Amino acid sequence: MLMTTATATELKNRLGAFLDTALTEPVFIQKSGRDVAVLLSRQHYAHLQALEDEIWALRAMFAEQSGYIGADTTQQTLHDMLHRDDPC
């Protein structure tokens, strides 16, 4: 994967060009010589979000297999607690 780097000043002065570049590759933004941000396409961002969702789903599945209660059980338990007749 290609890697384009720009300073914050370059980004400010040539935003349109860097937005076009970000459609095909990430653009790393530097300030004071350090990478501080990454500009990427909406499609690439959506892909990363989907990967993160998959990771969290796997972690939840492994947690349930390890003995933690799942989302459905948690929701039912909370519902029961909120709707029981005990005024305490």
ChimeraX commands (.cxc) that place a marker at each C-alpha (Angstrom):
marker #1 position 0.00,0.00,0.00 radius 0.5
marker #1 position 1.28,3.43,-0.86 radius 0.5
marker #1 position 1.81,5.93,1.91 radius 0.5
marker #1 position 1.48,9.67,1.41 radius 0.5
marker #1 position 2.56,12.06,4.14 radius 0.5
marker #1 position 1.69,15.74,4.44 radius 0.5
marker #1 position 2.29,18.40,7.02 radius 0.5
marker #1 position -0.69,20.15,8.57 radius 0.5
marker #1 position 0.23,23.28,6.61 radius 0.5
marker #1 position 0.39,21.34,3.32 radius 0.5
marker #1 position -2.99,19.81,4.10 radius 0.5
marker #1 position -4.48,23.25,4.75 radius 0.5
marker #1 position -3.08,24.63,1.49 radius 0.5
marker #1 position -3.88,21.61,-0.72 radius 0.5
marker #1 position -6.87,19.97,0.93 radius 0.5
marker #1 position -8.62,19.09,-2.34 radius 0.5
marker #1 position -5.60,17.24,-3.72 radius 0.5
marker #1 position -5.14,15.28,-0.48 radius 0.5
marker #1 position -8.85,14.40,-0.40 radius 0.5
marker #1 position -8.45,12.96,-3.90 radius 0.5
marker #1 position -5.37,11.01,-2.79 radius 0.5
marker #1 position -7.24,9.66,0.23 radius 0.5
marker #1 position -9.72,7.99,-2.13 radius 0.5
marker #1 position -6.99,5.50,-3.09 radius 0.5
marker #1 position -4.56,5.52,-0.16 radius 0.5
marker #1 position -4.27,6.82,3.41 radius 0.5
marker #1 position -2.68,10.25,3.87 radius 0.5
marker #1 position -0.68,10.61,7.08 radius 0.5
marker #1 position -0.77,14.11,8.52 radius 0.5
marker #1 position 2.22,15.38,10.48 radius 0.5
marker #1 position 2.52,18.23,12.91 radius 0.5
marker #1 position 5.91,19.19,14.32 radius 0.5
marker #1 position 7.41,16.16,12.56 radius 0.5
marker #1 position 5.09,13.60,14.17 radius 0.5
marker #1 position 2.19,11.66,12.66 radius 0.5
marker #1 position -0.95,13.00,14.33 radius 0.5
marker #1 position -3.80,11.96,12.03 radius 0.5
marker #1 position -4.72,9.88,9.02 radius 0.5
marker #1 position -7.01,10.99,6.22 radius 0.5
marker #1 position -8.77,8.08,4.51 radius 0.5
marker #1 position -11.70,7.43,2.23 radius 0.5
marker #1 position -15.17,6.83,3.61 radius 0.5
marker #1 position -15.05,3.36,2.02 radius 0.5
marker #1 position -11.80,2.46,3.79 radius 0.5
marker #1 position -13.16,3.84,7.08 radius 0.5
marker #1 position -16.34,1.74,6.69 radius 0.5
marker #1 position -14.18,-1.32,6.06 radius 0.5
marker #1 position -12.21,-0.67,9.25 radius 0.5
marker #1 position -15.45,-0.20,11.21 radius 0.5
marker #1 position -16.75,-3.53,9.89 radius 0.5
marker #1 position -13.52,-5.26,10.94 radius 0.5
marker #1 position -13.82,-3.75,14.42 radius 0.5
marker #1 position -17.43,-4.94,14.65 radius 0.5
marker #1 position -16.31,-8.47,13.74 radius 0.5
marker #1 position -13.60,-8.39,16.40 radius 0.5
marker #1 position -16.06,-7.28,19.10 radius 0.5
marker #1 position -18.54,-9.97,18.01 radius 0.5
marker #1 position -15.82,-12.62,18.31 radius 0.5
marker #1 position -14.79,-11.32,21.72 radius 0.5
marker #1 position -18.40,-11.48,22.88 radius 0.5
marker #1 position -18.75,-15.02,21.57 radius 0.5
marker #1 position -15.56,-16.13,23.34 radius 0.5
marker #1 position -16.73,-14.42,26.54 radius 0.5
marker #1 position -20.02,-16.32,26.44 radius 0.5
marker #1 position -18.14,-19.57,25.84 radius 0.5
marker #1 position -16.00,-18.76,28.89 radius 0.5
marker #1 position -19.03,-18.48,31.14 radius 0.5
marker #1 position -20.10,-14.85,30.90 radius 0.5
marker #1 position -23.80,-14.34,30.30 radius 0.5
marker #1 position -24.78,-13.18,26.84 radius 0.5
marker #1 position -26.65,-10.12,25.65 radius 0.5
marker #1 position -30.06,-11.84,25.65 radius 0.5
marker #1 position -29.65,-13.11,29.20 radius 0.5
marker #1 position -28.39,-9.72,30.36 radius 0.5
marker #1 position -31.34,-7.94,28.77 radius 0.5
marker #1 position -33.83,-10.37,30.32 radius 0.5
marker #1 position -32.19,-10.07,33.76 radius 0.5
marker #1 position -32.31,-6.26,33.64 radius 0.5
marker #1 position -35.91,-6.33,32.45 radius 0.5
marker #1 position -36.86,-8.65,35.30 radius 0.5
marker #1 position -35.10,-6.44,37.83 radius 0.5
marker #1 position -36.81,-3.29,36.59 radius 0.5
marker #1 position -40.27,-4.81,36.46 radius 0.5
marker #1 position -40.45,-6.89,39.59 radius 0.5
marker #1 position -43.15,-6.04,42.12 radius 0.5
marker #1 position -40.74,-5.63,45.03 radius 0.5
marker #1 position -40.73,-1.87,45.93 radius 0.5
marker #1 position -37.21,-2.10,47.44 radius 0.5
marker link #1:1,2 radius 0.2
marker link #1:2,3 radius 0.2
marker link #1:3,4 radius 0.2
marker link #1:4,5 radius 0.2
marker link #1:5,6 radius 0.2
marker link #1:6,7 radius 0.2
marker link #1:7,8 radius 0.2
marker link #1:8,9 radius 0.2
marker link #1:9,10 radius 0.2
marker link #1:10,11 radius 0.2
marker link #1:11,12 radius 0.2
marker link #1:12,13 radius 0.2
marker link #1:13,14 radius 0.2
marker link #1:14,15 radius 0.2
marker link #1:15,16 radius 0.2
marker link #1:16,17 radius 0.2
marker link #1:17,18 radius 0.2
marker link #1:18,19 radius 0.2
marker link #1:19,20 radius 0.2
marker link #1:20,21 radius 0.2
marker link #1:21,22 radius 0.2
marker link #1:22,23 radius 0.2
marker link #1:23,24 radius 0.2
marker link #1:24,25 radius 0.2
marker link #1:25,26 radius 0.2
marker link #1:26,27 radius 0.2
marker link #1:27,28 radius 0.2
marker link #1:28,29 radius 0.2
marker link #1:29,30 radius 0.2
marker link #1:30,31 radius 0.2
marker link #1:31,32 radius 0.2
marker link #1:32,33 radius 0.2
marker link #1:33,34 radius 0.2
marker link #1:34,35 radius 0.2
marker link #1:35,36 radius 0.2
marker link #1:36,37 radius 0.2
marker link #1:37,38 radius 0.2
marker link #1:38,39 radius 0.2
marker link #1:39,40 radius 0.2
marker link #1:40,41 radius 0.2
marker link #1:41,42 radius 0.2
marker link #1:42,43 radius 0.2
marker link #1:43,44 radius 0.2
marker link #1:44,45 radius 0.2
marker link #1:45,46 radius 0.2
marker link #1:46,47 radius 0.2
marker link #1:47,48 radius 0.2
marker link #1:48,49 radius 0.2
marker link #1:49,50 radius 0.2
marker link #1:50,51 radius 0.2
marker link #1:51,52 radius 0.2
marker link #1:52,53 radius 0.2
marker link #1:53,54 radius 0.2
marker link #1:54,55 radius 0.2
marker link #1:55,56 radius 0.2
marker link #1:56,57 radius 0.2
marker link #1:57,58 radius 0.2
marker link #1:58,59 radius 0.2
marker link #1:59,60 radius 0.2
marker link #1:60,61 radius 0.2
marker link #1:61,62 radius 0.2
marker link #1:62,63 radius 0.2
marker link #1:63,64 radius 0.2
marker link #1:64,65 radius 0.2
marker link #1:65,66 radius 0.2
marker link #1:66,67 radius 0.2
marker link #1:67,68 radius 0.2
marker link #1:68,69 radius 0.2
marker link #1:69,70 radius 0.2
marker link #1:70,71 radius 0.2
marker link #1:71,72 radius 0.2
marker link #1:72,73 radius 0.2
marker link #1:73,74 radius 0.2
marker link #1:74,75 radius 0.2
marker link #1:75,76 radius 0.2
marker link #1:76,77 radius 0.2
marker link #1:77,78 radius 0.2
marker link #1:78,79 radius 0.2
marker link #1:79,80 radius 0.2
marker link #1:80,81 radius 0.2
marker link #1:81,82 radius 0.2
marker link #1:82,83 radius 0.2
marker link #1:83,84 radius 0.2
marker link #1:84,85 radius 0.2
marker link #1:85,86 radius 0.2
marker link #1:86,87 radius 0.2
marker link #1:87,88 radius 0.2
view
